[in-house]
Amino acid sequence: MKNTRIEDLGLRNEEALAVSQLNPQSPILNPAIRFLGIVDYEPTWRAMQQFTAQRTAVTRDEIWLLQHQPTYTQGQAGKPEHLLNAHNIPVVQIDRGGQITYHGPGQIVAYLLLDLRRWKINVRQLVRLMEQAVIDVLAAYAIVASGRTDAPGVYVNDAKIASLGLKIKNSCSYHGLALNVDMDLTPFSFINPCGYAGLRVTQIKDLGASVTPAQIEQLLARQLLALLAAHKKESA
């Protein structure tokens, strides 16, 4: 994967030093933030699988921020009828939950490679945390959004602006969320997004906010870290 940058956004220098001096058996609650640029879907997915398979008790958690080349991804329970016409866009069968969705440039994807035991968080809580991170990011641009209990994701006036999907293996997560920022939404019309016929989709650009994907990925990374830290503190 190209254009990799790694930043520690979660801790001040002295806090990061304290974490590095923990006993090797202690959880490392300081995820590395990796900015990967625009990358192909399948190699990134395989890299997540490999990272998760090779984890140990002291492997540092990571959050990857990136954009994908145009790709449809079909979840484990995905039904083929929800793909109406691929229009030569690659379709990748993957191991997350959920139905079909679309990824493309201008959409910020956050992959959360976390040991859930360290954070004392379950899958439902992590899904709500990801939704809240997106809601908070949108609120910074005066966009009012909400989640739905019947259909995970984030919505603005019943139009979906962010989709979510996770895979849990040995209590560790990968996959994550996708937030539409400034992209071509046309490919969503060739599918039933997330398995819902006629579901409208939207993006930050169309809601009146002047912002770049790079700005959104920085803010999203910070908000994910802040909410993880707050959850850990509350569950201690």
C-alpha positions in Angstrom: 0.0 0.0 0.0 1.3 3.4 -1.0 1.4 6.8 0.7 1.6 5.4 4.2 1.9 7.9 7.0 1.8 7.0 10.7 0.7 9.5 13.3 0.1 9.3 17.1 -2.9 11.5 17.5 -4.2 10.1 20.8 -1.5 10.8 23.4 0.8 13.6 24.3 4.5 12.8 24.2 4.8 12.1 27.9 1.8 9.9 27.8 3.1 7.9 24.9 6.4 7.4 26.7 4.5 6.1 29.7 2.7 3.6 27.5 6.0 2.4 26.0 7.4 1.7 29.5 4.5 -0.5 30.5 5.1 -4.1 31.4 5.1 -6.1 28.1 2.0 -8.0 29.3 0.0 -4.7 29.8 -2.4 -3.6 27.1 -1.1 -0.8 24.8 -3.9 1.6 24.7 -2.4 3.9 22.1 -3.5 2.9 18.6 -1.3 3.7 15.7 -3.1 5.9 13.2 -2.1 5.0 9.6 -3.0 7.3 6.7 -2.8 5.1 3.6 -4.0 7.3 0.8 -6.0 5.8 -2.1 -5.5 2.1 -2.2 -7.0 -1.0 -3.9 -9.5 -2.8 -1.9 -8.5 -6.5 -1.9 -4.8 -6.0 -0.9 -5.9 -3.8 2.0 -8.5 -6.4 3.1 -5.9 -9.2 3.0 -3.5 -7.0 5.0 -6.1 -6.6 7.7 -6.6 -10.3 7.8 -2.9 -10.9 8.1 -2.4 -8.3 10.8 -5.2 -9.8 12.8 -4.0 -13.4 12.3 -0.5 -12.5 13.4 -1.5 -10.5 16.5 -0.1 -11.3 19.9 -1.0 -10.1 23.4 1.2 -7.1 23.0 0.5 -6.1 19.4 -0.3 -2.5 19.2 -3.8 -1.7 17.9 -4.1 0.3 14.7 -6.7 2.5 13.0 -6.3 2.8 9.2 -7.6 5.9 7.3 -7.8 5.6 3.6 -9.8 5.8 0.4 -10.5 3.0 -2.1 -10.5 2.6 -5.8 -14.0 1.9 -7.1 -15.2 -1.4 -5.6 -18.4 -3.1 -4.5 -18.0 -5.3 -1.4 -20.5 -8.0 -0.6 -20.7 -9.1 3.1 -20.8 -12.7 4.3 -24.6 -12.8 4.3 -24.9 -10.7 1.1 -27.6 -11.6 -1.3 -26.7 -11.4 -5.0 -30.0 -9.8 -6.0 -28.9 -6.6 -4.2 -26.3 -6.1 -7.0 -28.5 -4.7 -9.8 -25.8 -3.9 -12.3 -22.0 -3.8 -11.6 -21.2 -1.6 -14.6 -17.7 -3.1 -14.7 -17.0 -2.1 -11.1 -15.2 -5.0 -9.3 -17.2 -7.0 -6.8 -15.3 -8.5 -3.9 -16.9 -11.1 -1.6 -15.5 -10.4 1.9 -15.8 -11.6 5.5 -17.6 -8.7 7.2 -21.2 -8.7 8.2 -23.9 -6.9 6.2 -24.9 -6.7 2.6 -23.4 -4.9 -0.4 -21.9 -1.4 -0.4 -19.8 0.8 -2.6 -16.3 2.3 -2.0 -14.7 4.9 -4.1 -12.4 8.0 -4.1 -13.8 10.8 -2.0 -15.2 8.4 0.7 -13.1 8.1 3.9 -12.8 4.6 5.2 -11.7 3.9 8.8 -10.6 0.4 9.6 -10.4 -0.4 13.4 -7.9 -3.2 14.2 -8.6 -3.4 17.9 -8.2 -6.0 20.6 -11.7 -5.6 22.2 -10.6 -7.1 25.5 -8.2 -4.2 26.0 -10.9 -1.7 25.7 -13.5 -3.7 27.6 -15.9 -3.1 24.7 -18.3 -5.5 23.0 -19.4 -5.5 19.3 -22.6 -3.6 19.9 -20.8 -0.9 21.9 -18.1 -0.6 19.2 -20.7 -0.2 16.5 -22.4 2.6 18.5 -19.0 4.2 19.1 -18.2 4.3 15.4 -21.7 5.8 14.7 -21.1 8.4 17.4 -17.7 9.4 16.0 -19.3 10.1 12.6 -22.2 12.0 14.2 -19.7 14.1 16.1 -17.6 14.8 13.0 -20.7 15.9 11.0 -21.8 18.1 13.9 -18.6 20.0 13.6 -19.9 21.2 10.2 -23.5 21.8 11.5 -24.8 18.6 9.9 -27.4 16.9 12.2 -27.1 13.1 11.9 -28.3 10.0 13.8 -28.0 6.3 13.9 -30.7 3.7 13.5 -31.2 0.6 15.7 -32.8 -1.3 12.8 -30.1 -0.5 10.3 -26.6 0.2 11.5 -25.0 3.3 9.9 -25.4 7.0 10.1 -28.2 9.0 8.4 -29.1 12.6 7.6 -32.8 13.1 6.9 -33.2 9.3 6.2 -30.3 9.3 3.7 -27.3 7.2 4.5 -24.0 9.0 4.8 -21.9 6.3 6.5 -22.0 2.5 6.5 -20.5 0.2 9.1 -19.4 -3.4 9.1 -17.1 -5.5 11.3 -15.4 -8.8 11.5 -14.4 -10.2 14.9 -11.8 -12.9 15.2 -10.4 -14.1 18.5 -11.9 -11.0 20.2 -10.1 -8.7 17.7 -11.9 -6.5 15.2 -11.2 -5.4 11.6 -13.1 -3.6 8.9 -14.9 -0.5 10.2 -16.8 2.4 8.7 -17.1 4.3 5.4 -18.1 8.0 5.4 -19.2 9.7 2.1 -17.4 13.1 1.8 -17.0 14.2 -1.8 -17.4 11.4 -4.3 -19.4 10.2 -7.3 -22.5 8.7 -5.7 -23.8 7.2 -9.0 -22.6 3.6 -8.3 -24.9 3.5 -5.3 -27.8 3.6 -7.7 -26.6 0.3 -9.2 -27.2 -1.6 -6.0 -29.6 -1.8 -3.1 -27.3 -0.1 -0.6 -26.7 -2.3 2.4 -29.6 -4.5 1.2 -32.3 -1.8 1.2 -34.0 -1.1 -2.1 -34.5 2.5 -2.7 -32.3 3.7 0.2 -31.1 7.2 -0.5 -27.4 8.1 0.1 -25.8 11.4 0.6 -22.4 13.0 1.3 -20.9 15.9 3.2 -20.3 17.9 0.0 -24.0 17.9 -0.9 -25.0 19.1 2.6 -23.3 22.4 2.2 -20.0 21.8 4.0 -16.8 22.9 2.3 -14.3 20.3 3.5 -11.7 18.0 2.0 -11.4 14.2 2.6 -8.0 14.8 4.2 -9.6 17.1 6.8 -12.3 14.6 7.5 -10.0 11.7 8.1 -7.9 13.7 10.6 -11.0 14.7 12.5 -12.5 11.3 12.4 -9.3 9.7 13.7 -9.2 12.1 16.6 -12.8 11.5 17.5 -12.5 7.7 17.3 -9.5 7.9 19.7 -11.3 10.2 22.0 -14.4 8.0 22.2 -12.3 4.9 22.8 -10.4 6.6 25.6 -13.7 7.8 27.2 -15.2 4.3 27.0 -12.1 2.7 28.5 -12.2 5.2 31.4 -15.9 4.6 32.0 -15.4 0.8 32.0 -12.3 0.8 34.3 
